[in-house]
Amino acid sequence: RVNLIAAPGKVHDQGTVVVRGGLIEAVGPSAEVAIPFDAEIIEGKGLFIYPGFIDLYTTVGQPSGVERSITGRGRPVELSETPLATTPADNRRGLTPEFEVADSLDLNQGVTEPRRKLGFTDLLSAPGGAIVTGQSAFVSLSGLPRREAVLKSPVALHVHLATPTDPSTARNEGPSTPAGGRRRPGQETGGTENPYPRSLMGSISHFRQAMLDADHYQALLAYEQEGAGQRVPFDPALKTLNLVRTGKLPVWWEANTRDEIHRALDIAREFGTSAVI
């Protein structure tokens, strides 16, 4: 007997589920479901039972080579020519918070059917990589068209404080690879972005700067709306980060060690964001 979810928002205090051969044979309030004489009774007071597993973090269903930035690549900056006192505004390496996985999911039968056979009914598809990778979607493995399979989008913004890698590198590799096959630093993304950050410390600084930029961006927008100042550039990345700053979008942090967990919690506290590890 378990706490049975019969419908969204409705919970029966005394529910019974009969499982035979790995399949649900009967389910409902205890008064209406007969327990077979040969059943093994497992008490589940205070627990919830679901008809299948939920994979709460995967990158499955995401095609490769998808451009995550809505505004496209920034202007190229040659770091070796001139010392820079600040990070260029166009350097968004590892920062694509505006990207929504739901826009590019491919949930064909080859993806959904093997997982259904393993007992998974739903999954949360999150953008891989680092630093601020984008927004996840909660999807059903029913095999239905995407408009019906996507149950909730976005679910959360995903942050992984590590040295970033570019999901689109493969398709940009040709033009940026000089003779000899080795690319110069800064050309990992087609020669349009500089290589910063290339360390954990740099990634954390890069993230902090982006959060501060989001605050400044909102101030500029407010100033423009008052009829003062110049036109503020279209910047969905900073708009998304502002949703995080104001608590309108949850943040899920990838953290696997004690230090990574403490780091995520400290930075979430610093900027007032939520923290799901």
N, C-alpha and C positions, 0 to 999 in steps of 0.2 A: 504494500500500500504506500502510495506516494502522494505528495501534493501535485495534483494533475492540472496542467494548463489546458483547459478545454477551448478557450477562445482568448484573443488578446484582452488583457485586463481582467480576466475572470479566472479565479483559482478555486478549485474544490479542495476543501481541507482533507477529505477522505476520498481519495480516488484509487482505483485498482486498474492495473495493466496486466494483461495476460500475454506472455511471450512464449511462443512455441517454435522450435526449430529456427530461432533467430529472427522470426517475424512477429509483429504485433497481431495477436489473434482477437483480442477484445480490449476495450478501453472505456472508462466512464466512471461515474460515482460508484462507490462501493456497494450501495444498496441495489444497483442495477446490473452489476457484473458478477457472475458466479465464478468462484475459484475452483478449477478442476481438482478432483480428489488426489491426482498424482502430482500436483504442483508443488514446487519448492517456494515457500513464501519468504520474500526478502523485504524486511521493513525499510521504508525510506522516508520516515517522518521528517518533515522540514526540508526535504530535497525536491528537486524538480526532475522530471523525466522528459526527454525529447525523442522524437522518432528517428533521429540520425545525428551524426557527428557534424560539428561546425569547425571548419579550418579557419582560425582567426588571424592567420598571416600567411599569404602566399603571393607569388607573382604570376601564377598560372593564368593563362588566357590573355596575356599581354603580348602583342606582336612586337618584334624587334624593329629598330630603326624609326620609332615614332618620335617626332619633334615635340618636346615637352613645353617649350617656351611659346607662349601665345604671341609675344611681340617679336619673335625671331632673334637671331644673333645680333650682338652689339657690334660696334666699330672695333676693328683690330687695333691692338696696342702693342707696340714693340718695346718690351721692357728693357732690352739691352742697349737701347739708344739713349734714353733719358731717364735719370733717376726720378721717381715719382714720390711725392710727399704723401699722397693719399691713394686709396684704392680707386681705380677708375670706375665711374658710375656704370659703365657698360659691362663690368666684370660680374657676371651672374653665374659663374661656374659653380655647379652644385646647388643652385637656388632656383627652383621652379615650383614654388608653392601653388601656383595657379593651375597646374596640370591636374586633370581629373581622369583617373583610370577608366571610368565608365564610358568616356568618349571613344575609347579605342579597344574595348574588350572584344575578344573573339571566343564566344562560348559555344563552339560547335560540338557535335556528339563525340568527337575524338577526345575532347577535353572533359566533357561532363560524364559520359557513360562509365569510364573506368573508375572514377571517383565515387559515383553512385554505388557501384558494385562493392566498393570497400566500406560503404556505410555512410559516406559523406553526402549531406543534402544541401549544404550551403557553404559558402566560403567568403572570406574577406580578401579581395584582391588589392594589394597595396603596391605602390611603385617602389622598386628596388633602387639601390644606389645610396648616395649621400650627397649633400648634407640635408637640405630640405627638398624632398623628392616629389611631393605632390599629395593628392588627396585620394583616399581609398574608396572602394565601393563594396557593399554587401550584396552578394548575388546568389540566386538559386541555381542549383545544378539540375534543374528540370529539363534543360535542353530547349526551352522555349526561346523565342526571339529576344534580343537584348532588351527591348522596351518592356518586356514582361519579366525577364530574368533578373534585372537589376531591381533589388528590393529597397535599397537606400543608397543615395549618393548626394553629397559626399558623407563619409562616416567620420573621418578625421584627417588632419594634416600629419604627415609622417616625417619624423626628424631622425637622422642617424649621423651623429657627430663623428665623422671619419673623413679621411682624404677622399674627395669626390672622384667618381668616374663618370664619364659621359655616356649615356645609353645610345647616343646617335653616332658614336665615334666610327663605327664600321663603315657607314655609308659615306663618311667624309674623308676617309683615309687617303684616297687616291691623290687629290690635288695637293694635300699637305705633306706628302712624303717625297723628299728630295732624292736625287740619285744616290744609290747605295742602300736605300730602304730604311734609313733611320731618320726619325723626325726630330727636329730641333725642339727644345723646351718651349712650351707655349703653343705647340701646334697639335696637341692631342685632340682638339675639337675642330679641326679643319682650318686652323690658322686664324680664327676669328675671335679667340679669347686668350687672355694671358694665363699662365699656368698656376697662378695663385688661387687657392691655397694648395700647398703640397705637403702639409704636415697637420697633425692633430691640433696643435696650437693655432695654426693658421685657420683651420676649419672653424674652430670655436670663435675666433676673432671675426671671421667672415660672417658667421651667423649673428653674432652680437651686433655687428655693424648694420646688417640687414634689418634687424629689429628696430634699431635706432632710426634707420632710414624710413621705416614704415611710419614711425611717429612723426618725423619731419614732413613726410609726404602728406599726411592727413592735415597737418597745420597749413601747408601750402594750398591744399584744396579748399580749406575753410577760408583762407585769405582770398583766394580767387573768387569764391562764391559771394564774397562781400563786395565784389567789384573792384578789388585792388590787386596789384601784382600782375605777373605775366601768366600766360597759359601754362597749366601744369601738364606735363607729358602723360600720355596714357600708360599706366603701369599696373597691370593686374596682379603682378607678383607682390608689390607692396600693399595693394588693397587686401589681398588674402592674408598677409602677415598682420595687418591691422585687425582682421577678424579674430585672429589668435590673441592679439593683445587685449581685445575687449571681451574675450570669453565667449564669442559667438561660434567658434570652431574649435573642437577638442584637438589635443595634440597627443599623438602616440610616439613614444621615444623608443628606438631600438637600443637596448642596453643589455649586455650579457655577463658582465662582471661587476664586482662590487664597486670598483672605481667608476665604471661607466654609469651605473645606476645612481651613485651619489652625484656625479657630474650632471646627469640629466635633471635630477631633482633640484639641484642648486640653480641651474640656469632657468628652469621652469619657474622657480620661486623669484628669481631676479626680474623676470619679465612678466610675471603674473599670469602665466599660462597654465592650463591643466596639464596633468602628467599621468599618462597611462604607459607603463613600462611593458 
